[in-house]
Amino acid sequence: MNIAHEQLHCATSVGEALDLVAAALDAADLCYGHGTDNPWDEAVQLVLAVVGLPADSDNSALPHPVTREQAVRMASLLHTRIEDRVPLPYLTGKAFFAGLPLRCDPRAIIPRSPIAELVLAGFQPWYAGPGPERILDLCCGGGCIGLASAWYLPEARVDLLDLDSEALSLAAENVTDLGLEARVRVLQSDLFAAVAGERYDIIVCNPPYVDADDLAAMPPEYHHEPGLALGSGVDGLDLTRRLLQMAEDYLQPSGLLVVEVGNSQEALELAFPTVPFTWLEFEHGGHGVFALTARELREYRSSLRG
């Protein structure tokens, strides 16, 4: 690591820095799951963030000069990433979701939901109602899903709800950065408490869903994220059960509920064997996201509330 640091201090171009950072990351025992899935992509994100180039820069960026100060900064971030196993977005302060740049820090989990793909598709073909006017991002964290929904569906008003005041402070900063204050509300709430009596065309929720065994076995990178946003009881479904009991009362008759439960998919099906969850497939990866229409929530009310 010290050799890599010394070499990186002397890097004078993006291409040179990329090779050194990628090699150091590749040699380390790291987990990738916070926006990248391999050492090279992580090196690209680290180096480009430090030199201030767009995250989607092509090979024309390779000759771009790296100053001594920037090289030292890269070495410092690299050291923290490897030695402390801190996820890269927490080090750069940046994350991308559905193509949008967002502030990212330990106040909220790092954006990575496959629901981004659904947002970009306008929630089609699963949402069958009129053009959505109101969308709720429940358990919003830093606001990524709701903010992307507001960005790509400019006729919709969006509410961001979370119990965690720290996460909401980050969400509010992202609302301002994206200039969406006129259409996005940020509210502290235990599930639907702050919006009693209101109804939405689409409710999206990426709740805590990690079960106790998975939580204990997670790589160190995940333990830098707020525990409140990850674990949800023995089977990971404590909050999801409450959500399923209540969601119908907050949806329009043509509304849609979308929820991510990740590896707790099997546990959910065992818990509600008669409910016809529609499990969504994603072109760019991801699993454990289901959709239920308001009609289905009504039809299976007794099973969901039993």
N, C-alpha and C positions, 0 to 999 in steps of 0.2 A: 504493500500500500504506500509506503514511504517513497519507493522508487517511482510509482505511478504519479504520486503527488509532485515530485521533483520534475518529472518529465512534463506534466501538465502545466506547471508554472512557466515552462518555456515554450508552450504552444503559441504559435503566431497566426494560425488560421483556423477557421471552423472545421475544416476537414481533418486537420491534425488533432484538434481537441476531441472531435468525435471518435476517432480511432482510439485515443488514449482512454477516454471515459468509458467507451463500450467494452474495451478489454478489461478494465478494472471491474466493471459491473459483472461481466461474464465470469470472472474468476471468483466472485463473491457468492455467498449462499443467501440469495435474496428471493423474496416473493414478489411477483409482478401481478397486480390485479387492481391497480388504481389509475387506470387510463392507458396503460401499456401492458403488453404481455411478453416482452422479451428485452434483453439488454440493449440491443441497438436502438429500438424505438425510444427507450428510456433515455439513452444518451442523447438522442436527437432533441428530445424535449428539454433536457437539462441545458445543453449547450445553447440552443436557440433562445431559450428564456433569458439566459445571462447576457447574450450579445444583443438581445432586443429584436430578433428577426421573427417573422411569422412562423407559427408552429407547423404550417404546411409548406414551408420553403422547399424548393427542389434543389437539384445538384448545383445550380448556379450559385448557391450560398457557400459552397465548399471553400472557395478562395477568400471569402470575407475575412478581414483581419480581426484578430483577437488581441486586445490590449493586455498588458501585464496585469492590470487590476482585474480585468475580466477573467483571466486565467487563474488568478488567485481565488477569486470568488467561486469558479467552477470546482477547484480543488477542495474548497471548504464544504460546498454542498455535497460533493462526492464522498468526502469523509463522513459526514453526518448520515448520508443515505446508507452507507455500508456499515459503519460502526454502530449506529444507533437504530438502524432499520426503520428510519422515518420515511413514510411514503413521499415520493417526489413532489406531488402537488402541494403538500404542506411546506416544502422547502422553497418552491418557486412562488407560492402564493397564488398560483393560477391553475384553473382547470377548464376543460372544454366539454360542453354538453350540447348535443344536437347542433354542433358548429358554433355555439355561442361561448365567448370568453367569460369566465366567472371568477370572482374572488374565491379563494379556497384557503381555509385555515382550520385548526382543530376545534373550532366552535361547532362544526358540523361534519358529517361523514363526507367523503370525497365523491363527487358525482360519477356514477358509472352504470346507471340503470339501463337495461335494454329498452326500457319504455321510450327512450329518445327516438328510436326508430318508429314507434307508433305515433309519437307527436309529429314527426316529420311527414307522416302519411295522413295527417289530419284526423287521426283515430279511425280511419277507414281500413277495412270495410265493416268494422265492428259497431261503430256508432251510426244509427239509422235515423236519428231525429233531424229536426230542422237545424240550420246553421247554429252551432253552439254559441249561446250568449253568455253563459256563466259556467265557469270551470273551477273546481276545487282541488287544490293540491294539499292533501292531508298528510301529516307527518312530513312536512316539506323540507326540513333541514335547511340547507342554504338556499333552497328555492328553485333548484335547477329544473324540475319537471314543470312546475307551474309557470316559471318565467319563459321557458321554451314554448309552452302552450300559448302564452300571451303574445310572444314574438311572431309565431307562425300562424296564429289565428287572430288577426288584428281586430276582428269584430267582437271578440270575447272579453269579458271582464273576469278576472281571476282572483281567487282568494288563496293565500298561503297561510296554512294553520300548522302550528306545532306547539308542543308543551314546553319545549326548551327555549328559554328566553335568549340564551347565547346563540343558538342556531338562528333564531329569528332576527337577531341583530345583524348577522351575516347576510341573511336573506334580504333585509331592508337595504343594505349597502348594494347588493346586486340589483335590486329594483332600481335604485338611483342610477347606478352605472349604465344600465340599459335604457334609461329614460322612460320607464313604464309606470311611473307613479300615478298617472291618470287612470290606469285600468287595473292596477294590482293592489290589493289590500294585504297587509301583514298582520295577523292576529294570533295572540297567544291563546291556546285552547287545548283542553283535554278532549281529544276527538272533536265532536261537533258542538261542544258546549257554547262556543262563542258565536255560532251561527244558527241558534235555535229558530225554527220556523222558516228557514230559508231552503230553497231548492236549486239544484244545479242540473245542467244538461249532462255534464261529465264529472265524475269524481275519480281522481287518480290518487293512489296511495302506495308509497313504498315504505311500509312500516318496519319497525324492528321485527325480524323474523328468524334470527339465528337461535337454534335450540341449544340447550345447556352443554351437550357434548361437543357440538361443533364450535361453540364459543370458547370452550376450554382448549380446544386443539388448534385454534386459529394461529397463523404465523404472527410474529411480533409486529409486523407492519400494521395489522388491524387493531392492535391494542393501543395505538396512538389515536384512534378515533373514539368519539364519545360512546361509552358503553351503553348509555340510554338509547342510542340509535341502532344498536345491533341486537342485543339479546331480548328475548320475549318469552321467558318461562322454559319449562322442561322440554316442550315440543316445539317451541318457537312461535306458538299461535295465540298466546294470551291476548295480544292486542287485536289480531285478525278476527278472533271470535267476537269480540265486542263490536268491531266494525261491521261484520256481517249481520249482526242483530239490529243495527241502527241505520244502515245505509239507505234502505228503501225509503225511509221517512225524509230523506234529504235529496232525493232524485226526482226530476220531472218524469212523467209517465213514459216518455220515450228515452229516458236517460240511460247512461252506461256507467258501470263501476269497473275500474281496472285496478288490480292489486298485484303487487310483487311479493311472493313468499319464498323465492329461491329454493334452497334444498329442503324446505319444509313442505314442498308440494305433496309428497307422499303422505305425510302426517295429516295434511288438510283433507285429502281424499278419504283417508280412514276415518277422520272425525265427522265428515259429512258425506257418507256414501251415496245418498240419494240425490245430491245436488249436482246438476250437470255443468260443472265448471268447464269453460272453454279455455284451453291452454294455448297461448299464442306462440307462434313460431317466428323466429327472427333471422333475417338474412345474415346479419353480422354477429350472431352469437347471443347467448343469453337464454335463460330458461326460468321456469317457475313464475310466470306472469299469467294470471287468469282474468277473464272478462265475464261479467254477468250483467244482463240487462235489468232494468227496473221491473219489467214483466216477470223475469225469472226470479228476482228477489221476492216479488209478491207471491208467485206460485209456490215457492219453497219456503215461505215464511215460517211455517211450523217447524221445519227441519232446522232452519238457521237459528231460530229463537228458542228451540227446545232445550 
